Amino acid sequence: MNLQPYINEYTDRFSRHKMKEGIFKNLMKRMMANPPYPYK
C-alpha cells in the first residue's frame, strides 16, 4: 500500500486550513497588482 497520496492530501488540506484567513486578502492583492483582463 502506497501512503504518499494520503500524505499529500493531508498536507494539502492542512495548508489550506492554515491559509483560510488570508485567501481573500491574497486574491485582492493579486487582482490589484495586475492589469484588467478584457473579455473577448
N, C-alpha and C positions, 0 to 999 in steps of 0.2 A: 504494500500500500504506500502510495506516494503522499506525503504530508505537505509538500511545498504548496500546492494550490490552496489548501486550507490556511496555511500560514500567510500566504499572500492576501487572501480575502480578509483575514483578521486584521492584518496591519493596515490594509486599505480602509476598512471600516473604522478602525481606531483613529487613523489620521484624519478622516473626515469628521469624526465626532469631536476631536480636539479643535478642529478648524471652524466649526459651525458658526461661531460668533463672528468670525472675520470674513465669511464668504461674501456677504452683501457689500461690505466695505471694499474688499478686493475687486469685486465686479465693478463698482463705481470708479475706482482708481483706473482700472484698465479702460473703461469707457471714456473717461476724461482725458486719458493720455493719448488716445488715437483719434485721427480724424473720422468724421462720419463716413459710413459706407453706403453709397446711394443704391437704392433698389433699381434694377434694370428691367 
